[in-house]
Amino acid sequence: MLRIFQKWQRDFYTIWFGQVISLITSSIVQYAVIWELTVRTKSAAVLSFASLVGFLPMALFSPFIGGVVDRFDRKKIMIFSDTAIAMVAAVLVLSGLNGEISVSMIMAALFLRAVGSAFHQPCLQAVTPLLVPAEQLTKCNGYTYSFQSLSLILSPAIAAALFPVLPLYWLISLDILGAIAGIVPLLFVKIPKLTQVESQSFSVMREAKEGIRVLCQNRGLLYLMLIGSLFSLAYIPVSSLYPLLCMEWFGGTTTHAGIIETLFSVGTLLGGFLLGVWGGTKNKMYTMVPALAVIGGALVCIGILPANGFILFVALSFITGLAAPFFSSVMMSLIQSKIETNYLGRVLGITTSIMSLACPIGLGLSGLFADRVGVNLWVSISGGVTLLCVALCRLVKSVWSVDDVG
């Protein structure tokens, strides 16, 4: 038993060693590209369009990509995705060596990178329960949340150091190194193949419908996913308002805004690590719902802080980050444990699409109303919506009992 335990652990961390490097290099490239567009165009419309082309593939294609993830070799899909992203980077590097990379080429590259990520992410999520024992899923998802947080802390600092001294095409070449780092560990890990239970030939539309059918069969999970989307709609835009809150309400500078971002990321890093060590409660709802309550309460408190309450703002931002993995990572573990592995890619595709589409809606509402009602009040409203999600989790019987263990 000990030998088997060590094998799955070794396989999991081997894959994620490469993924951490790939995440960091990919984030550095993303920051560098956005900064290049900012310096070159000084256009909010260009930056908005860049964000859109980088976001749309995940939101629009995920329901259809899920069928590919379930029907074909997940290891090969991840390798192909990383290879495709590296090829896009290579084209940009060659273009940069022969002259300036055009804005239109950068936009096309952002779109193609996002398509590659839309294939890679659900594969990685769907592979995890094939490698990791069910009782260890929450711990491993906690650690992966920490890995992702680490990349969010390191990548902007590294990008800020490299951007002024290196041409864009050399920074983009980091995508090639990141792809290699992601692919090589996969070559040394044997990922169990799925036993196909479906006799019908592959059809993108039919596979997407099958994902919806499987998700709808588990009403508690479906409603929880919709509640999670409502939470995303309220929560995701708040971080974009923190710099404005720092400077306009608390009278701070970009340094103060940086402190908030850093402490929030450190909170997510620590929270993911603690979840990895602890593993959460046996009934995952008993971990998720209190975490959601902490986030909602913290946001309400941030919105009502006085102008001299910056220190409390820092503390509450850290607490919010600390609590985030106890909801997001545990929810991923719940999906991975409740959905049969043969259908997991399709269900993850549906949930990713719905929750991703909630983000731009939230950002749009934030842009429309935050200035009108005041940033402080809007943050408190976001906290109130989050607390509404807590109430829905507790009051909707199928959601509260979705992980009943008897």
JOZI-V14177 format. One record per backbone hydrogen bond with DSSP energy under -1.0 kcal/mol. NH is the residue of the N-H (numbers start at 1). CO is the residue of the C=O. E is the energy in kcal/mol with one decimal. If there is no record, write none. Layout:
nh:NH co:CO e:E
nh:NH co:CO e:E
This chain:
nh:5 co:1 e:-2.5
nh:6 co:2 e:-2.3
nh:7 co:3 e:-1.6
nh:8 co:4 e:-2.1
nh:9 co:5 e:-1.9
nh:10 co:6 e:-2.6
nh:11 co:7 e:-2.7
nh:12 co:8 e:-2.6
nh:13 co:9 e:-2.4
nh:14 co:10 e:-2.0
nh:15 co:11 e:-2.1
nh:16 co:12 e:-2.2
nh:17 co:13 e:-1.8
nh:18 co:14 e:-1.3
nh:19 co:15 e:-1.9
nh:20 co:16 e:-2.3
nh:21 co:17 e:-1.4
nh:22 co:18 e:-2.4
nh:23 co:19 e:-3.0
nh:24 co:20 e:-2.3
nh:25 co:21 e:-2.5
nh:26 co:22 e:-2.4
nh:27 co:23 e:-2.3
nh:28 co:24 e:-2.3
nh:29 co:25 e:-2.2
nh:30 co:26 e:-2.2
nh:31 co:27 e:-2.6
nh:32 co:28 e:-2.5
nh:33 co:29 e:-2.7
nh:34 co:30 e:-2.2
nh:35 co:31 e:-2.6
nh:36 co:32 e:-2.4
nh:37 co:33 e:-2.4
nh:38 co:34 e:-2.2
nh:39 co:35 e:-2.8
nh:40 co:36 e:-2.7
nh:41 co:37 e:-2.6
nh:42 co:38 e:-1.4
nh:47 co:43 e:-1.9
nh:48 co:44 e:-2.5
nh:49 co:45 e:-2.3
nh:50 co:46 e:-2.4
nh:51 co:47 e:-2.1
nh:52 co:48 e:-2.1
nh:53 co:49 e:-2.8
nh:54 co:50 e:-1.5
nh:56 co:52 e:-2.8
nh:59 co:55 e:-1.5
nh:60 co:56 e:-3.3
nh:61 co:57 e:-2.4
nh:64 co:61 e:-1.1
nh:65 co:61 e:-2.5
nh:66 co:62 e:-2.0
nh:69 co:65 e:-2.2
nh:70 co:66 e:-1.6
nh:71 co:67 e:-1.8
nh:72 co:68 e:-1.9
nh:77 co:73 e:-2.0
nh:78 co:74 e:-2.1
nh:79 co:75 e:-2.1
nh:80 co:76 e:-2.8
nh:81 co:77 e:-2.7
nh:82 co:78 e:-2.4
nh:83 co:79 e:-2.3
nh:84 co:80 e:-2.6
nh:85 co:81 e:-2.2
nh:86 co:82 e:-2.1
nh:87 co:83 e:-2.1
nh:88 co:84 e:-2.1
nh:89 co:85 e:-2.1
nh:90 co:86 e:-2.4
nh:91 co:87 e:-2.1
nh:92 co:88 e:-1.8
nh:93 co:89 e:-2.6
nh:94 co:90 e:-2.5
nh:95 co:91 e:-2.2
nh:96 co:92 e:-2.7
nh:97 co:93 e:-2.3
nh:98 co:94 e:-1.1
nh:106 co:102 e:-2.0
nh:107 co:103 e:-2.4
nh:108 co:104 e:-2.2
nh:109 co:105 e:-2.3
nh:110 co:106 e:-2.5
nh:111 co:107 e:-2.1
nh:112 co:108 e:-2.4
nh:113 co:109 e:-2.8
nh:114 co:110 e:-1.9
nh:115 co:111 e:-2.0
nh:116 co:112 e:-2.3
nh:117 co:113 e:-2.4
nh:118 co:114 e:-2.1
nh:119 co:115 e:-1.2
nh:120 co:116 e:-2.3
nh:121 co:117 e:-2.8
nh:123 co:119 e:-1.1
nh:124 co:120 e:-2.4
nh:125 co:121 e:-2.3
nh:126 co:122 e:-2.4
nh:127 co:123 e:-2.1
nh:128 co:124 e:-1.4
nh:130 co:127 e:-1.5
nh:131 co:127 e:-1.1
nh:131 co:128 e:-1.1
nh:132 co:128 e:-2.9
nh:136 co:133 e:-2.2
nh:137 co:134 e:-1.1
nh:140 co:136 e:-2.4
nh:141 co:137 e:-2.7
nh:142 co:138 e:-2.0
nh:143 co:139 e:-2.1
nh:144 co:140 e:-2.3
nh:145 co:141 e:-1.9
nh:146 co:142 e:-1.7
nh:147 co:143 e:-2.3
nh:148 co:144 e:-2.4
nh:149 co:145 e:-2.3
nh:150 co:146 e:-2.5
nh:151 co:147 e:-1.7
nh:152 co:148 e:-1.6
nh:153 co:149 e:-1.7
nh:154 co:150 e:-2.6
nh:155 co:151 e:-2.5
nh:158 co:154 e:-2.5
nh:159 co:155 e:-3.0
nh:160 co:156 e:-2.4
nh:161 co:157 e:-1.5
nh:162 co:158 e:-2.1
nh:163 co:159 e:-2.9
nh:165 co:162 e:-1.0
nh:166 co:162 e:-1.9
nh:171 co:167 e:-1.4
nh:172 co:168 e:-2.5
nh:173 co:169 e:-1.2
nh:174 co:171 e:-1.4
nh:175 co:172 e:-2.1
nh:177 co:173 e:-1.4
nh:178 co:174 e:-2.8
nh:179 co:175 e:-2.2
nh:180 co:176 e:-2.2
nh:181 co:177 e:-2.4
nh:182 co:178 e:-1.8
nh:183 co:179 e:-2.3
nh:184 co:180 e:-2.6
nh:187 co:183 e:-1.2
nh:188 co:185 e:-1.2
nh:189 co:186 e:-1.1
nh:207 co:203 e:-2.6
nh:208 co:204 e:-2.0
nh:209 co:205 e:-2.3
nh:210 co:206 e:-2.1
nh:211 co:207 e:-2.0
nh:212 co:208 e:-1.9
nh:213 co:209 e:-2.5
nh:214 co:210 e:-2.6
nh:215 co:211 e:-2.2
nh:216 co:212 e:-2.6
nh:217 co:213 e:-1.3
nh:218 co:215 e:-1.0
nh:222 co:218 e:-2.3
nh:223 co:219 e:-2.9
nh:224 co:220 e:-2.1
nh:225 co:221 e:-2.3
nh:226 co:222 e:-1.9
nh:227 co:223 e:-2.4
nh:228 co:224 e:-2.7
nh:229 co:225 e:-1.8
nh:230 co:226 e:-1.9
nh:231 co:227 e:-2.3
nh:232 co:228 e:-2.3
nh:233 co:229 e:-2.5
nh:234 co:230 e:-1.6
nh:235 co:231 e:-3.1
nh:236 co:232 e:-2.0
nh:241 co:238 e:-1.5
nh:245 co:241 e:-2.6
nh:246 co:242 e:-2.9
nh:247 co:243 e:-2.3
nh:248 co:244 e:-2.9
nh:249 co:245 e:-1.3
nh:250 co:245 e:-1.9
nh:252 co:246 e:-2.8
nh:257 co:253 e:-1.9
nh:258 co:254 e:-2.4
nh:259 co:255 e:-2.0
nh:260 co:256 e:-2.0
nh:261 co:257 e:-2.3
nh:262 co:258 e:-2.6
nh:263 co:259 e:-2.8
nh:264 co:260 e:-2.3
nh:265 co:261 e:-2.2
nh:266 co:262 e:-2.6
nh:267 co:263 e:-2.1
nh:268 co:264 e:-2.1
nh:269 co:265 e:-2.3
nh:270 co:266 e:-2.6
nh:271 co:267 e:-2.9
nh:272 co:268 e:-2.5
nh:273 co:269 e:-1.8
nh:274 co:270 e:-2.8
nh:275 co:271 e:-2.3
nh:276 co:272 e:-2.1
nh:277 co:273 e:-2.1
nh:278 co:274 e:-2.8
nh:279 co:275 e:-2.8
nh:286 co:283 e:-1.6
nh:287 co:284 e:-1.3
nh:288 co:284 e:-2.4
nh:289 co:285 e:-2.3
nh:291 co:287 e:-1.5
nh:292 co:288 e:-2.3
nh:293 co:289 e:-2.2
nh:294 co:290 e:-2.2
nh:295 co:291 e:-2.2
nh:296 co:292 e:-2.6
nh:297 co:293 e:-2.7
nh:298 co:294 e:-2.5
nh:299 co:295 e:-2.3
nh:300 co:296 e:-2.2
nh:301 co:297 e:-2.2
nh:302 co:298 e:-2.4
nh:303 co:299 e:-2.0
nh:305 co:302 e:-1.1
nh:309 co:306 e:-2.0
nh:313 co:309 e:-1.9
nh:314 co:310 e:-2.4
nh:315 co:311 e:-2.2
nh:316 co:312 e:-2.8
nh:317 co:313 e:-2.3
nh:318 co:314 e:-2.1
nh:319 co:315 e:-2.3
nh:320 co:316 e:-2.4
nh:321 co:317 e:-2.3
nh:322 co:318 e:-2.5
nh:323 co:319 e:-2.0
nh:324 co:320 e:-1.5
nh:327 co:324 e:-1.6
nh:328 co:324 e:-2.4
nh:329 co:325 e:-1.2
nh:331 co:327 e:-2.3
nh:332 co:328 e:-1.9
nh:333 co:329 e:-2.0
nh:334 co:330 e:-2.2
nh:335 co:331 e:-2.2
nh:336 co:332 e:-2.6
nh:337 co:333 e:-2.0
nh:338 co:334 e:-1.7
nh:339 co:335 e:-1.7
nh:343 co:340 e:-2.1
nh:347 co:343 e:-2.2
nh:348 co:344 e:-2.9
nh:349 co:345 e:-2.0
nh:350 co:346 e:-2.0
nh:351 co:347 e:-2.6
nh:352 co:348 e:-2.7
nh:353 co:349 e:-2.0
nh:354 co:350 e:-2.3
nh:355 co:351 e:-2.5
nh:356 co:352 e:-2.2
nh:357 co:353 e:-2.3
nh:358 co:354 e:-1.2
nh:361 co:357 e:-1.2
nh:362 co:358 e:-2.4
nh:363 co:359 e:-2.6
nh:364 co:360 e:-2.5
nh:365 co:361 e:-2.5
nh:366 co:362 e:-2.6
nh:367 co:363 e:-2.5
nh:368 co:364 e:-1.9
nh:369 co:365 e:-2.5
nh:370 co:366 e:-2.3
nh:373 co:369 e:-2.7
nh:374 co:370 e:-1.6
nh:378 co:374 e:-2.2
nh:379 co:375 e:-2.3
nh:380 co:376 e:-2.0
nh:381 co:377 e:-2.7
nh:382 co:378 e:-2.4
nh:383 co:379 e:-2.1
nh:384 co:380 e:-2.4
nh:385 co:381 e:-2.5
nh:386 co:382 e:-2.1
nh:387 co:383 e:-2.2
nh:388 co:384 e:-1.8
nh:389 co:385 e:-1.9
nh:390 co:386 e:-1.6
nh:391 co:387 e:-2.1
nh:392 co:388 e:-2.5
nh:393 co:389 e:-2.4
nh:394 co:390 e:-1.8
nh:395 co:391 e:-2.6
nh:396 co:392 e:-2.6
nh:400 co:396 e:-2.4
nh:401 co:397 e:-2.0
nh:402 co:399 e:-1.6
nh:404 co:401 e:-1.7
